[in-house]
Amino acid sequence: MKRYIVLGLMGVSVLAQAEMDGSKILMEEAERAKEVQRLEYQAELLKQRAEIAKYVEEIQKYGGDVSDLGVQAPASASKSSSTDKQASAKSKKKDAVPKVLHIENDRAAFDTQDGKVFGKVGQTLPGGYRVVAISMRDGVRLHKDGMRYDIDIVW
């Protein structure tokens, strides 16, 4: 009788473990689905931004004024003085998201406003970008001012 009870308890524990493994897999798949949805949203935003930039450039090409639209003019269409161009270049460089040059083990090399730097998870890069994750498969994730930036390696 004791033998049947022990065997029954072992069977119940195996089933409970299988259920836990199954729920873990479902949770991982749900996270992946969220990530795919987030990436699709970001891709759509990038398409819209590119289309807006194209229209702004076209408006400027024909002498239109886009200053009231609240968008920054593309550098190629700008007809401002050289001092305005220099100030614009400095601000763009200051606000530029670091580029990932390469990843090795638990650190990555970045091209930042201050030149080439190496960073690990938890470190803050020049410009205030904090390294959140580094992965050979997914690239690097940075955070700054509540925004998340997923960056792939620059080829």
N, CA, C and O atoms as a GROMACS GRO file, in nm:
protein
  620
    1MET      N    1   0.082  -0.119   0.000
    1MET     CA    2   0.000   0.000   0.000
    1MET      C    3   0.087   0.126   0.000
    1MET      O    4   0.060   0.221  -0.072
    2LYS      N    5   0.192   0.123   0.083
    2LYS     CA    6   0.282   0.238   0.088
    2LYS      C    7   0.347   0.260  -0.048
    2LYS      O    8   0.368   0.373  -0.092
    3ARG      N    9   0.378   0.150  -0.114
    3ARG     CA   10   0.442   0.157  -0.245
    3ARG      C   11   0.351   0.231  -0.344
    3ARG      O   12   0.400   0.313  -0.422
    4TYR      N   13   0.222   0.204  -0.344
    4TYR     CA   14   0.127   0.269  -0.434
    4TYR      C   15   0.115   0.418  -0.403
    4TYR      O   16   0.101   0.500  -0.494
    5ILE      N   17   0.120   0.451  -0.278
    5ILE     CA   18   0.112   0.592  -0.239
    5ILE      C   19   0.235   0.667  -0.287
    5ILE      O   20   0.223   0.777  -0.340
    6VAL      N   21   0.353   0.608  -0.267
    6VAL     CA   22   0.478   0.671  -0.311
    6VAL      C   23   0.478   0.687  -0.463
    6VAL      O   24   0.515   0.792  -0.515
    7LEU      N   25   0.437   0.582  -0.535
    7LEU     CA   26   0.432   0.589  -0.681
    7LEU      C   27   0.331   0.695  -0.726
    7LEU      O   28   0.355   0.767  -0.823
    8GLY      N   29   0.220   0.703  -0.658
    8GLY     CA   30   0.120   0.804  -0.692
    8GLY      C   31   0.172   0.944  -0.670
    8GLY      O   32   0.149   1.032  -0.753
    9LEU      N   33   0.243   0.968  -0.560
    9LEU     CA   34   0.301   1.099  -0.532
    9LEU      C   35   0.407   1.136  -0.636
    9LEU      O   36   0.417   1.251  -0.678
   10MET      N   37   0.485   1.037  -0.676
   10MET     CA   38   0.586   1.063  -0.780
   10MET      C   39   0.520   1.100  -0.911
   10MET      O   40   0.567   1.190  -0.981
   11GLY      N   41   0.413   1.034  -0.947
   11GLY     CA   42   0.341   1.064  -1.070
   11GLY      C   43   0.282   1.204  -1.066
   11GLY      O   44   0.285   1.276  -1.166
   12VAL      N   45   0.227   1.244  -0.951
   12VAL     CA   46   0.170   1.377  -0.937
   12VAL      C   47   0.280   1.483  -0.949
   12VAL      O   48   0.259   1.587  -1.012
   13SER      N   49   0.397   1.456  -0.890
   13SER     CA   50   0.506   1.554  -0.897
   13SER      C   51   0.557   1.568  -1.041
   13SER      O   52   0.593   1.678  -1.083
   14VAL      N   53   0.562   1.458  -1.116
   14VAL     CA   54   0.605   1.464  -1.256
   14VAL      C   55   0.506   1.546  -1.337
   14VAL      O   56   0.547   1.628  -1.420
   15LEU      N   57   0.376   1.526  -1.315
   15LEU     CA   58   0.274   1.603  -1.386
   15LEU      C   59   0.281   1.751  -1.350
   15LEU      O   60   0.266   1.838  -1.436
   16ALA      N   61   0.304   1.780  -1.222
   16ALA     CA   62   0.314   1.920  -1.179
   16ALA      C   63   0.435   1.986  -1.245
   16ALA      O   64   0.427   2.101  -1.288
   17GLN      N   65   0.547   1.914  -1.254
   17GLN     CA   66   0.666   1.968  -1.318
   17GLN      C   67   0.641   1.994  -1.466
   17GLN      O   68   0.684   2.096  -1.519
   18ALA      N   69   0.571   1.902  -1.531
   18ALA     CA   70   0.540   1.920  -1.674
   18ALA      C   71   0.451   2.042  -1.695
   18ALA      O   72   0.469   2.116  -1.791
   19GLU      N   73   0.355   2.062  -1.605
   19GLU     CA   74   0.269   2.180  -1.615
   19GLU      C   75   0.348   2.308  -1.597
   19GLU      O   76   0.324   2.407  -1.666
   20MET      N   77   0.444   2.307  -1.503
   20MET     CA   78   0.527   2.425  -1.478
   20MET      C   79   0.613   2.455  -1.601
   20MET      O   80   0.628   2.570  -1.640
   21ASP      N   81   0.670   2.350  -1.662
   21ASP     CA   82   0.750   2.369  -1.782
   21ASP      C   83   0.665   2.424  -1.895
   21ASP      O   84   0.708   2.514  -1.968
   22GLY      N   85   0.545   2.372  -1.910
   22GLY     CA   86   0.455   2.419  -2.015
   22GLY      C   87   0.416   2.565  -1.995
   22GLY      O   88   0.411   2.642  -2.091
   23SER      N   89   0.388   2.603  -1.871
   23SER     CA   90   0.351   2.743  -1.846
   23SER      C   91   0.470   2.836  -1.868
   23SER      O   92   0.454   2.950  -1.912
   24LYS      N   93   0.590   2.787  -1.837
   24LYS     CA   94   0.710   2.867  -1.862
   24LYS      C   95   0.728   2.891  -2.012
   24LYS      O   96   0.762   3.002  -2.054
   25ILE      N   97   0.706   2.789  -2.091
   25ILE     CA   98   0.717   2.802  -2.236
   25ILE      C   99   0.613   2.900  -2.289
   25ILE      O  100   0.644   2.982  -2.375
   26LEU      N  101   0.490   2.891  -2.238
   26LEU     CA  102   0.385   2.984  -2.281
   26LEU      C  103   0.421   3.128  -2.245
   26LEU      O  104   0.396   3.219  -2.324
   27MET      N  105   0.478   3.149  -2.128
   27MET     CA  106   0.518   3.284  -2.087
   27MET      C  107   0.629   3.337  -2.179
   27MET      O  108   0.626   3.453  -2.219
   28GLU      N  109   0.725   3.252  -2.213
   28GLU     CA  110   0.832   3.294  -2.303
   28GLU      C  111   0.777   3.328  -2.441
   28GLU      O  112   0.820   3.427  -2.502
   29GLU      N  113   0.683   3.250  -2.490
   29GLU     CA  114   0.623   3.278  -2.620
   29GLU      C  115   0.543   3.408  -2.616
   29GLU      O  116   0.543   3.484  -2.713
   30ALA      N  117   0.475   3.435  -2.506
   30ALA     CA  118   0.401   3.560  -2.492
   30ALA      C  119   0.496   3.679  -2.495
   30ALA      O  120   0.466   3.782  -2.556
   31GLU      N  121   0.610   3.666  -2.429
   31GLU     CA  122   0.711   3.774  -2.430
   31GLU      C  123   0.765   3.796  -2.571
   31GLU      O  124   0.785   3.910  -2.613
   32ARG      N  125   0.789   3.687  -2.643
   32ARG     CA  126   0.838   3.699  -2.781
   32ARG      C  127   0.734   3.769  -2.869
   32ARG      O  128   0.768   3.852  -2.953
   33ALA      N  129   0.608   3.734  -2.849
   33ALA     CA  130   0.501   3.797  -2.927
   33ALA      C  131   0.494   3.947  -2.898
   33ALA      O  132   0.475   4.027  -2.989
   34LYS      N  133   0.511   3.984  -2.772
   34LYS     CA  134   0.513   4.127  -2.736
   34LYS      C  135   0.630   4.198  -2.805
   34LYS      O  136   0.615   4.309  -2.856
   35GLU      N  137   0.746   4.133  -2.806
   35GLU     CA  138   0.864   4.193  -2.867
   35GLU      C  139   0.845   4.209  -3.018
   35GLU      O  140   0.883   4.312  -3.074
   36VAL      N  141   0.786   4.110  -3.084
   36VAL     CA  142   0.760   4.119  -3.228
   36VAL      C  143   0.662   4.234  -3.255
   36VAL      O  144   0.680   4.310  -3.350
   37GLN      N  145   0.561   4.246  -3.173
   37GLN     CA  146   0.464   4.354  -3.190
   37GLN      C  147   0.531   4.490  -3.172
   37GLN      O  148   0.504   4.583  -3.247
   38ARG      N  149   0.619   4.501  -3.073
   38ARG     CA  150   0.692   4.626  -3.049
   38ARG      C  151   0.782   4.660  -3.168
   38ARG      O  152   0.790   4.776  -3.208
   39LEU      N  153   0.850   4.560  -3.223
   39LEU     CA  154   0.937   4.582  -3.338
   39LEU      C  155   0.857   4.623  -3.462
   39LEU      O  156   0.900   4.709  -3.538
   40GLU      N  157   0.742   4.562  -3.482
   40GLU     CA  158   0.657   4.600  -3.594
   40GLU      C  159   0.612   4.745  -3.580
   40GLU      O  160   0.608   4.819  -3.678
   41TYR      N  161   0.579   4.785  -3.459
   41TYR     CA  162   0.538   4.923  -3.433
   41TYR      C  163   0.653   5.020  -3.463
   41TYR      O  164   0.632   5.123  -3.527
   42GLN      N  165   0.774   4.985  -3.417
   42GLN     CA  166   0.890   5.070  -3.444
   42GLN      C  167   0.919   5.079  -3.594
   42GLN      O  168   0.955   5.186  -3.643
   43ALA      N  169   0.903   4.969  -3.667
   43ALA     CA  170   0.926   4.970  -3.811
   43ALA      C  171   0.824   5.063  -3.880
   43ALA      O  172   0.860   5.138  -3.971
   44GLU      N  173   0.700   5.058  -3.836
   44GLU     CA  174   0.598   5.146  -3.895
   44GLU      C  175   0.630   5.292  -3.866
   44GLU      O  176   0.614   5.377  -3.953
   45LEU      N  177   0.676   5.322  -3.744
   45LEU     CA  178   0.715   5.460  -3.712
   45LEU      C  179   0.830   5.507  -3.800
   45LEU      O  180   0.830   5.621  -3.847
   46LEU      N  181   0.928   5.421  -3.822
   46LEU     CA  182   1.041   5.458  -3.906
   46LEU      C  183   0.997   5.485  -4.050
   46LEU      O  184   1.046   5.579  -4.113
   47LYS      N  185   0.904   5.405  -4.101
   47LYS     CA  186   0.851   5.428  -4.236
   47LYS      C  187   0.782   5.565  -4.243
   47LYS      O  188   0.800   5.639  -4.339
   48GLN      N  189   0.703   5.595  -4.141
   48GLN     CA  190   0.632   5.723  -4.140
   48GLN      C  191   0.729   5.840  -4.131
   48GLN      O  192   0.711   5.941  -4.198
   49ARG      N  193   0.832   5.826  -4.048
   49ARG     CA  194   0.931   5.933  -4.037
   49ARG      C  195   1.005   5.955  -4.169
   49ARG      O  196   1.032   6.068  -4.207
   50ALA      N  197   1.038   5.846  -4.237
   50ALA     CA  198   1.107   5.858  -4.366
   50ALA      C  199   1.017   5.927  -4.468
   50ALA      O  200   1.065   6.008  -4.547
   51GLU      N  201   0.889   5.895  -4.466
   51GLU     CA  202   0.796   5.958  -4.560
   51GLU      C  203   0.784   6.107  -4.529
   51GLU      O  204   0.781   6.189  -4.621
   52ILE      N  205   0.775   6.142  -4.402
   52ILE     CA  206   0.767   6.284  -4.364
   52ILE      C  207   0.893   6.357  -4.408
   52ILE      O  208   0.885   6.468  -4.461
   53ALA      N  209   1.009   6.296  -4.386
   53ALA     CA  210   1.135   6.359  -4.426
   53ALA      C  211   1.140   6.381  -4.576
   53ALA      O  212   1.191   6.483  -4.623
   54LYS      N  213   1.087   6.285  -4.652
   54LYS     CA  214   1.083   6.298  -4.798
   54LYS      C  215   0.997   6.418  -4.838
   54LYS      O  216   1.035   6.496  -4.925
   55TYR      N  217   0.881   6.432  -4.776
   55TYR     CA  218   0.792   6.544  -4.808
   55TYR      C  219   0.852   6.678  -4.766
   55TYR      O  220   0.840   6.777  -4.837
   56VAL      N  221   0.917   6.681  -4.650
   56VAL     CA  222   0.982   6.804  -4.604
   56VAL      C  223   1.090   6.846  -4.704
   56VAL      O  224   1.101   6.963  -4.740
   57GLU      N  225   1.169   6.750  -4.747
   57GLU     CA  226   1.275   6.780  -4.844
   57GLU      C  227   1.217   6.831  -4.976
   57GLU      O  228   1.271   6.923  -5.037
   58GLU      N  229   1.106   6.771  -5.017
   58GLU     CA  230   1.043   6.815  -5.142
   58GLU      C  231   0.988   6.958  -5.128
   58GLU      O  232   1.000   7.039  -5.219
   59ILE      N  233   0.927   6.986  -5.014
   59ILE     CA  234   0.875   7.121  -4.990
   59ILE      C  235   0.988   7.223  -4.994
   59ILE      O  236   0.974   7.328  -5.056
   60GLN      N  237   1.099   7.191  -4.930
   60GLN     CA  238   1.212   7.283  -4.927
   60GLN      C  239   1.277   7.297  -5.065
   60GLN      O  240   1.327   7.403  -5.100
   61LYS      N  241   1.275   7.189  -5.142
   61LYS     CA  242   1.333   7.192  -5.276
   61LYS      C  243   1.265   7.298  -5.363
   61LYS      O  244   1.328   7.362  -5.447
   62TYR      N  245   1.136   7.313  -5.341
   62TYR     CA  246   1.061   7.412  -5.418
   62TYR      C  247   1.046   7.545  -5.345
   62TYR      O  248   0.962   7.627  -5.381
   63GLY      N  249   1.130   7.567  -5.243
   63GLY     CA  250   1.135   7.695  -5.174
   63GLY      C  251   1.033   7.713  -5.064
   63GLY      O  252   1.013   7.826  -5.018
   64GLY      N  253   0.967   7.608  -5.021
   64GLY     CA  254   0.868   7.618  -4.915
   64GLY      C  255   0.932   7.630  -4.777
   64GLY      O  256   1.048   7.595  -4.758
   65ASP      N  257   0.854   7.679  -4.682
   65ASP     CA  258   0.902   7.696  -4.545
   65ASP      C  259   0.839   7.588  -4.457
   65ASP      O  260   0.717   7.574  -4.452
   66VAL      N  261   0.922   7.511  -4.389
   66VAL     CA  262   0.872   7.403  -4.303
   66VAL      C  263   0.896   7.432  -4.155
   66VAL      O  264   0.880   7.344  -4.071
   67SER      N  265   0.934   7.554  -4.122
   67SER     CA  266   0.965   7.586  -3.984
   67SER      C  267   0.844   7.572  -3.892
   67SER      O  268   0.860   7.542  -3.774
   68ASP      N  269   0.722   7.592  -3.944
   68ASP     CA  270   0.603   7.582  -3.861
   68ASP      C  271   0.552   7.438  -3.846
   68ASP      O  272   0.456   7.415  -3.773
   69LEU      N  273   0.615   7.342  -3.914
   69LEU     CA  274   0.573   7.203  -3.905
   69LEU      C  275   0.632   7.131  -3.784
   69LEU      O  276   0.587   7.022  -3.749
   70GLY      N  277   0.731   7.190  -3.721
   70GLY     CA  278   0.793   7.128  -3.605
   70GLY      C  279   0.885   7.013  -3.637
   70GLY      O  280   0.913   6.930  -3.551
   71VAL      N  281   0.934   7.007  -3.760
   71VAL     CA  282   1.029   6.903  -3.798
   71VAL      C  283   1.160   6.968  -3.835
   71VAL      O  284   1.165   7.083  -3.878
   72GLN      N  285   1.266   6.892  -3.819
   72GLN     CA  286   1.398   6.944  -3.854
   72GLN      C  287   1.423   6.916  -4.001
   72GLN      O  288   1.401   6.805  -4.050
   73ALA      N  289   1.470   7.017  -4.071
   73ALA     CA  290   1.495   7.004  -4.214
   73ALA      C  291   1.614   6.913  -4.239
   73ALA      O  292   1.710   6.914  -4.162
   74PRO      N  293   1.609   6.833  -4.347
   74PRO     CA  294   1.725   6.753  -4.384
   74PRO      C  295   1.843   6.843  -4.419
   74PRO      O  296   1.824   6.953  -4.472
   75ALA      N  297   1.962   6.798  -4.391
   75ALA     CA  298   2.082   6.880  -4.413
   75ALA      C  299   2.101   6.913  -4.560
   75ALA      O  300   2.152   7.020  -4.592
   76SER      N  301   2.063   6.824  -4.650
   76SER     CA  302   2.084   6.848  -4.793
   76SER      C  303   1.997   6.961  -4.846
   76SER      O  304   2.036   7.029  -4.941
   77ALA      N  305   1.881   6.983  -4.785
   77ALA     CA  306   1.791   7.086  -4.835
   77ALA      C  307   1.810   7.219  -4.763
   77ALA      O  308   1.749   7.320  -4.801
   78SER      N  309   1.892   7.221  -4.663
   78SER     CA  310   1.911   7.343  -4.584
   78SER      C  311   1.989   7.447  -4.664
   78SER      O  312   2.088   7.415  -4.729
   79LYS      N  313   1.942   7.574  -4.657
   79LYS     CA  314   2.009   7.683  -4.727
   79LYS      C  315   2.049   7.791  -4.628
   79LYS      O  316   2.054   7.909  -4.663
   80SER      N  317   2.078   7.751  -4.502
   80SER     CA  318   2.112   7.847  -4.400
   80SER      C  319   2.261   7.879  -4.404
   80SER      O  320   2.337   7.820  -4.481
   81SER      N  321   2.301   7.973  -4.320
   81SER     CA  322   2.442   8.014  -4.317
   81SER      C  323   2.530   7.905  -4.259
   81SER      O  324   2.480   7.808  -4.202
   82SER      N  325   2.659   7.920  -4.275
   82SER     CA  326   2.752   7.817  -4.228
   82SER      C  327   2.751   7.806  -4.076
   82SER      O  328   2.773   7.696  -4.024
   83THR      N  329   2.726   7.913  -4.004
   83THR     CA  330   2.721   7.905  -3.858
   83THR      C  331   2.600   7.824  -3.814
   83THR      O  332   2.609   7.747  -3.718
   84ASP      N  333   2.487   7.839  -3.882
   84ASP     CA  334   2.370   7.759  -3.849
   84ASP      C  335   2.397   7.612  -3.874
   84ASP      O  336   2.355   7.526  -3.796
   85LYS      N  337   2.467   7.582  -3.984
   85LYS     CA  338   2.500   7.443  -4.016
   85LYS      C  339   2.592   7.383  -3.910
   85LYS      O  340   2.574   7.268  -3.870
   86GLN      N  341   2.689   7.461  -3.863
   86GLN     CA  342   2.781   7.412  -3.761
   86GLN      C  343   2.707   7.387  -3.630
   86GLN      O  344   2.731   7.285  -3.565
   87ALA      N  345   2.619   7.476  -3.591
   87ALA     CA  346   2.542   7.458  -3.467
   87ALA      C  347   2.452   7.336  -3.477
   87ALA      O  348   2.438   7.261  -3.381
   88SER      N  349   2.392   7.318  -3.594
   88SER     CA  350   2.306   7.203  -3.615
   88SER      C  351   2.385   7.073  -3.608
   88SER      O  352   2.339   6.975  -3.550
   89ALA      N  353   2.505   7.072  -3.668
   89ALA     CA  354   2.589   6.952  -3.666
   89ALA      C  355   2.631   6.917  -3.523
   89ALA      O  356   2.634   6.800  -3.485
   90LYS      N  357   2.664   7.021  -3.444
   90LYS     CA  358   2.703   6.995  -3.305
   90LYS      C  359   2.587   6.938  -3.225
   90LYS      O  360   2.607   6.845  -3.146
   91SER      N  361   2.467   6.992  -3.244
   91SER     CA  362   2.353   6.942  -3.169
   91SER      C  363   2.316   6.800  -3.211
   91SER      O  364   2.279   6.719  -3.127
   92LYS      N  365   2.328   6.770  -3.341
   92LYS     CA  366   2.300   6.634  -3.388
   92LYS      C  367   2.400   6.536  -3.329
   92LYS      O  368   2.362   6.427  -3.286
   93LYS      N  369   2.526   6.575  -3.326
   93LYS     CA  370   2.629   6.486  -3.271
   93LYS      C  371   2.606   6.467  -3.123
   93LYS      O  372   2.625   6.356  -3.071
   94LYS      N  373   2.565   6.572  -3.053
   94LYS     CA  374   2.542   6.563  -2.910
   94LYS      C  375   2.426   6.470  -2.878
   94LYS      O  376   2.432   6.396  -2.779
   95ASP      N  377   2.321   6.472  -2.960
   95ASP     CA  378   2.203   6.392  -2.935
   95ASP      C  379   2.206   6.256  -3.003
   95ASP      O  380   2.111   6.178  -2.992
   96ALA      N  381   2.314   6.226  -3.075
   96ALA     CA  382   2.321   6.102  -3.152
   96ALA      C  383   2.326   5.980  -3.061
   96ALA      O  384   2.399   5.978  -2.962
   97VAL      N  385   2.247   5.879  -3.097
   97VAL     CA  386   2.249   5.752  -3.026
   97VAL      C  387   2.380   5.680  -3.061
   97VAL      O  388   2.417   5.675  -3.178
   98PRO      N  389   2.449   5.626  -2.962
   98PRO     CA  390   2.575   5.557  -2.992
   98PRO      C  391   2.554   5.441  -3.089
   98PRO      O  392   2.449   5.377  -3.090
   99LYS      N  393   2.655   5.416  -3.172
   99LYS     CA  394   2.651   5.304  -3.266
   99LYS      C  395   2.734   5.190  -3.209
   99LYS      O  396   2.838   5.212  -3.148
  100VAL      N  397   2.686   5.069  -3.229
  100VAL     CA  398   2.758   4.951  -3.182
  100VAL      C  399   2.856   4.909  -3.290
  100VAL      O  400   2.816   4.876  -3.402
  101LEU      N  401   2.985   4.909  -3.257
  101LEU     CA  402   3.088   4.870  -3.353
  101LEU      C  403   3.110   4.719  -3.352
  101LEU      O  404   3.117   4.656  -3.458
  102HIS      N  405   3.120   4.660  -3.232
  102HIS     CA  406   3.130   4.515  -3.220
  102HIS      C  407   3.100   4.473  -3.076
  102HIS      O  408   3.106   4.553  -2.983
  103ILE      N  409   3.068   4.344  -3.062
  103ILE     CA  410   3.036   4.286  -2.932
  103ILE      C  411   3.132   4.171  -2.908
  103ILE      O  412   3.155   4.089  -2.997
  104GLU      N  413   3.187   4.166  -2.789
  104GLU     CA  414   3.273   4.054  -2.751
  104GLU      C  415   3.243   4.015  -2.607
  104GLU      O  416   3.260   4.094  -2.515
  105ASN      N  417   3.197   3.892  -2.591
  105ASN     CA  418   3.158   3.838  -2.460
  105ASN      C  419   3.056   3.926  -2.391
  105ASN      O  420   2.942   3.937  -2.438
  106ASP      N  421   3.094   3.991  -2.280
  106ASP     CA  422   2.999   4.068  -2.202
  106ASP      C  423   3.016   4.219  -2.218
  106ASP      O  424   2.964   4.296  -2.137
  107ARG      N  425   3.088   4.262  -2.320
  107ARG     CA  426   3.103   4.405  -2.342
  107ARG      C  427   3.090   4.437  -2.491
  107ARG      O  428   3.101   4.350  -2.577
  108ALA      N  429   3.067   4.566  -2.519
  108ALA     CA  430   3.050   4.610  -2.657
  108ALA      C  431   3.129   4.738  -2.679
  108ALA      O  432   3.149   4.817  -2.587
  109ALA      N  433   3.174   4.756  -2.803
  109ALA     CA  434   3.243   4.880  -2.841
  109ALA      C  435   3.141   4.972  -2.908
  109ALA      O  436   3.065   4.929  -2.995
  110PHE      N  437   3.140   5.099  -2.865
  110PHE     CA  438   3.044   5.196  -2.917
  110PHE      C  439   3.118   5.313  -2.980
  110PHE      O  440   3.226   5.352  -2.935
  111ASP      N  441   3.058   5.369  -3.085
  111ASP     CA  442   3.104   5.495  -3.143
  111ASP      C  443   3.010   5.601  -3.087
  111ASP      O  444   2.893   5.606  -3.123
  112THR      N  445   3.061   5.687  -2.998
  112THR     CA  446   2.979   5.788  -2.931
  112THR      C  447   3.026   5.927  -2.969
  112THR      O  448   3.118   5.944  -3.049
  113GLN      N  449   2.960   6.025  -2.910
  113GLN     CA  450   2.998   6.165  -2.934
  113GLN      C  451   3.139   6.194  -2.885
  113GLN      O  452   3.203   6.289  -2.931
  114ASP      N  453   3.188   6.114  -2.792
  114ASP     CA  454   3.323   6.133  -2.739
  114ASP      C  455   3.424   6.036  -2.799
  114ASP      O  456   3.536   6.025  -2.748
  115GLY      N  457   3.386   5.967  -2.906
  115GLY     CA  458   3.477   5.872  -2.970
  115GLY      C  459   3.440   5.728  -2.934
  115GLY      O  460   3.329   5.701  -2.890
  116LYS      N  461   3.535   5.638  -2.952
  116LYS     CA  462   3.512   5.495  -2.928
  116LYS      C  463   3.525   5.466  -2.780
  116LYS      O  464   3.625   5.502  -2.717
  117VAL      N  465   3.423   5.400  -2.724
  117VAL     CA  466   3.426   5.359  -2.583
  117VAL      C  467   3.374   5.216  -2.573
  117VAL      O  468   3.300   5.169  -2.659
  118PHE      N  469   3.413   5.149  -2.465
  118PHE     CA  470   3.365   5.015  -2.436
  118PHE      C  471   3.267   5.024  -2.320
  118PHE      O  472   3.286   5.104  -2.228
  119GLY      N  473   3.164   4.942  -2.324
  119GLY     CA  474   3.066   4.944  -2.216
  119GLY      C  475   3.014   4.806  -2.184
  119GLY      O  476   3.009   4.718  -2.271
  120LYS      N  477   2.976   4.788  -2.058
  120LYS     CA  478   2.914   4.664  -2.010
  120LYS      C  479   2.775   4.696  -1.960
  120LYS      O  480   2.739   4.813  -1.945
  121VAL      N  481   2.697   4.593  -1.934
  121VAL     CA  482   2.562   4.612  -1.881
  121VAL      C  483   2.572   4.687  -1.748
  121VAL      O  484   2.650   4.650  -1.660
  122GLY      N  485   2.492   4.791  -1.736
  122GLY     CA  486   2.490   4.871  -1.614
  122GLY      C  487   2.570   4.999  -1.624
  122GLY      O  488   2.551   5.090  -1.543
  123GLN      N  489   2.657   5.010  -1.722
  123GLN     CA  490   2.739   5.130  -1.737
  123GLN      C  491   2.661   5.236  -1.814
  123GLN      O  492   2.569   5.206  -1.890
  124THR      N  493   2.701   5.362  -1.793
  124THR     CA  494   2.641   5.473  -1.866
  124THR      C  495   2.743   5.526  -1.966
  124THR      O  496   2.858   5.555  -1.931
  125LEU      N  497   2.700   5.539  -2.090
  125LEU     CA  498   2.786   5.587  -2.198
  125LEU      C  499   2.777   5.739  -2.207
  125LEU      O  500   2.685   5.799  -2.152
  126PRO      N  501   2.874   5.802  -2.276
  126PRO     CA  502   2.864   5.946  -2.299
  126PRO      C  503   2.731   5.980  -2.366
  126PRO      O  504   2.687   5.909  -2.457
  127GLY      N  505   2.668   6.086  -2.321
  127GLY     CA  506   2.538   6.124  -2.372
  127GLY      C  507   2.425   6.077  -2.282
  127GLY      O  508   2.309   6.107  -2.306
  128GLY      N  509   2.460   6.002  -2.176
  128GLY     CA  510   2.360   5.960  -2.079
  128GLY      C  511   2.288   5.831  -2.113
  128GLY      O  512   2.185   5.802  -2.052
  129TYR      N  513   2.338   5.753  -2.208
  129TYR     CA  514   2.274   5.627  -2.246
  129TYR      C  515   2.326   5.516  -2.154
  129TYR      O  516   2.446   5.494  -2.145
  130ARG      N  517   2.231   5.446  -2.086
  130ARG     CA  518   2.269   5.338  -1.996
  130ARG      C  519   2.254   5.204  -2.068
  130ARG      O  520   2.151   5.178  -2.130
  131VAL      N  521   2.359   5.120  -2.060
  131VAL     CA  522   2.358   4.989  -2.125
  131VAL      C  523   2.272   4.894  -2.041
  131VAL      O  524   2.302   4.871  -1.924
  132VAL      N  525   2.166   4.840  -2.101
  132VAL     CA  526   2.073   4.753  -2.030
  132VAL      C  527   2.098   4.606  -2.063
  132VAL      O  528   2.091   4.519  -1.976
  133ALA      N  529   2.128   4.577  -2.191
  133ALA     CA  530   2.150   4.439  -2.233
  133ALA      C  531   2.245   4.434  -2.351
  133ALA      O  532   2.245   4.523  -2.437
  134ILE      N  533   2.327   4.329  -2.354
  134ILE     CA  534   2.419   4.306  -2.465
  134ILE      C  535   2.402   4.161  -2.508
  134ILE      O  536   2.411   4.069  -2.427
  135SER      N  537   2.376   4.141  -2.638
  135SER     CA  538   2.355   4.006  -2.690
  135SER      C  539   2.407   3.999  -2.833
  135SER      O  540   2.382   4.089  -2.914
  136MET      N  541   2.479   3.893  -2.864
  136MET     CA  542   2.529   3.874  -3.000
  136MET      C  543   2.412   3.859  -3.098
  136MET      O  544   2.421   3.903  -3.212
  137ARG      N  545   2.303   3.799  -3.054
  137ARG     CA  546   2.188   3.775  -3.140
  137ARG      C  547   2.100   3.899  -3.155
  137ARG      O  548   2.056   3.931  -3.265
  138ASP      N  549   2.074   3.969  -3.043
  138ASP     CA  550   1.979   4.080  -3.045
  138ASP      C  551   2.043   4.218  -3.050
  138ASP      O  552   1.972   4.317  -3.066
  139GLY      N  553   2.174   4.227  -3.038
  139GLY     CA  554   2.242   4.357  -3.036
  139GLY      C  555   2.246   4.414  -2.896
  139GLY      O  556   2.261   4.340  -2.798
  140VAL      N  557   2.233   4.546  -2.885
  140VAL     CA  558   2.246   4.614  -2.757
  140VAL      C  559   2.119   4.694  -2.730
  140VAL      O  560   2.062   4.755  -2.821
  141ARG      N  561   2.076   4.694  -2.606
  141ARG     CA  562   1.961   4.775  -2.564
  141ARG      C  563   2.012   4.883  -2.469
  141ARG      O  564   2.079   4.855  -2.370
  142LEU      N  565   1.979   5.008  -2.502
  142LEU     CA  566   2.016   5.123  -2.420
  142LEU      C  567   1.890   5.192  -2.369
  142LEU      O  568   1.784   5.184  -2.432
  143HIS      N  569   1.902   5.258  -2.254
  143HIS     CA  570   1.793   5.340  -2.200
  143HIS      C  571   1.844   5.481  -2.177
  143HIS      O  572   1.958   5.502  -2.135
  144LYS      N  573   1.757   5.579  -2.206
  144LYS     CA  574   1.788   5.719  -2.175
  144LYS      C  575   1.656   5.793  -2.162
  144LYS      O  576   1.572   5.788  -2.252
  145ASP      N  577   1.638   5.862  -2.052
  145ASP     CA  578   1.520   5.944  -2.028
  145ASP      C  579   1.390   5.867  -2.051
  145ASP      O  580   1.296   5.920  -2.111
  146GLY      N  581   1.384   5.744  -2.005
  146GLY     CA  582   1.263   5.664  -2.018
  146GLY      C  583   1.242   5.602  -2.155
  146GLY      O  584   1.144   5.531  -2.176
  147MET      N  585   1.332   5.627  -2.249
  147MET     CA  586   1.320   5.570  -2.383
  147MET      C  587   1.413   5.449  -2.395
  147MET      O  588   1.520   5.445  -2.334
  148ARG      N  589   1.371   5.351  -2.474
  148ARG     CA  590   1.450   5.230  -2.496
  148ARG      C  591   1.500   5.232  -2.639
  148ARG      O  592   1.423   5.258  -2.732
  149TYR      N  593   1.629   5.204  -2.657
  149TYR     CA  594   1.690   5.203  -2.790
  149TYR      C  595   1.752   5.066  -2.814
  149TYR      O  596   1.842   5.025  -2.741
  150ASP      N  597   1.703   4.995  -2.916
  150ASP     CA  598   1.760   4.866  -2.955
  150ASP      C  599   1.851   4.891  -3.074
  150ASP      O  600   1.807   4.941  -3.177
  151ILE      N  601   1.980   4.857  -3.059
  151ILE     CA  602   2.079   4.890  -3.160
  151ILE      C  603   2.148   4.764  -3.209
  151ILE      O  604   2.195   4.682  -3.130
  152ASP      N  605   2.153   4.749  -3.341
  152ASP     CA  606   2.226   4.637  -3.402
  152ASP      C  607   2.369   4.681  -3.430
  152ASP      O  608   2.401   4.800  -3.423
  153ILE      N  609   2.453   4.587  -3.462
  153ILE     CA  610   2.592   4.614  -3.494
  153ILE      C  611   2.599   4.686  -3.629
  153ILE      O  612   2.529   4.650  -3.723
  154VAL      N  613   2.683   4.789  -3.638
  154VAL     CA  614   2.705   4.862  -3.763
  154VAL      C  615   2.797   4.778  -3.851
  154VAL      O  616   2.906   4.740  -3.808
  155TRP      N  617   2.755   4.750  -3.973
  155TRP     CA  618   2.834   4.667  -4.063
  155TRP      C  619   2.916   4.752  -4.150
  155TRP      O  620   2.990   4.701  -4.233
   0.00000   0.00000   0.00000
